[in-house]
Amino acid sequence: MSTALAVVLLSSLPALQANAVGERLPRCWEQLPGAAMMDVEIGANGSMWGMGAYNEAAGAWPVYQWTGSAWAATGRYGLQVAVSPAGQPWYIDLQGGIFRLVNGVWEQVPGAATSIDIGAEGSVWVTGNVQLNGDGFGIYRWNGSGWDQIDGAAAMINVDRFGQPWVATFWPGSNIYRRFGNSWIMLPPNGATVDMGIGGGDAVWRTVYTPARGQDSLERWNGSGWTRVEGLGSRVSVDHTGRAWHVNGFGQVFYWTCA
């Protein structure tokens, strides 16, 4: 990501504050202290896990757990993490292996994945590691012992509070679809989706590739389209209260404090 920032008309924005690297942010965003991160995910019980800054020696991102004041290393490395409503982390390793923490021990489950998410009601969904077509990989739901495939293909997956998946296809189109019953409904794209997060209160946020701004822009779903939100972020997550969390291009973590 470039560090160049978009020029804004200050008189049209709420009061701004500067973070440690000089990025100007609305007061709706508060920074979480701690190490540089690549992504964060929050369980319904409030537990937070994340992927730290890229580790060149491991060739992957370290898995961290938030202690309430700092990020604690787990000794694990991977590509993505998801958290169940009870706070159980699942992660995908560099080879696509899927792991979950059971009674303090990391346990590998069958299958391989490129993207993972867990709904507020506990359903676990992944995109597989075999590309089906130009849209992406197969889409699967965990049944307790294995994976059930449904129709469709995607590059990334998120799950709403009803256990229904929302997916985005490969770039450059990066179209977004949500599941209704046994059908996929395409949502207005309005830009190439980089990341997406779904949480409580039907809150859906995403980051969108915006080369003119130097970093990816933040948007949230308003029921019929996407509304731009001030701030810049590469990754976004939404907790059980509907609060958005985002990681910017410098690895700093912020959480939303406004309505």
Buried (B, 14 or more C-beta within 10 A) or exposed (E): EEEEEEEEEEEEEEEEEEBEEEBBBBEBBEBBEBBEBBBBBBBBEEBBBBBBEBEEEEEBBBBBBBEEEEBEEBEBBBBBBBBBBEBBBBBBBEEBBBBBBEEEEBEEBEBBBBBBBBBBEBBBBBBBBEBBEEBBBBBBBBEEEEBEEEEBBBBBBBBBBEBBBBBBBBEEEBBBBBBEEEEBEEBEBEBBBBBBBBBBEEBBBBBBBBEEBBBBBBBBBEEEEBEEBBBBBBBBBBBBEBBBBBBBBBBBBBBBEEE
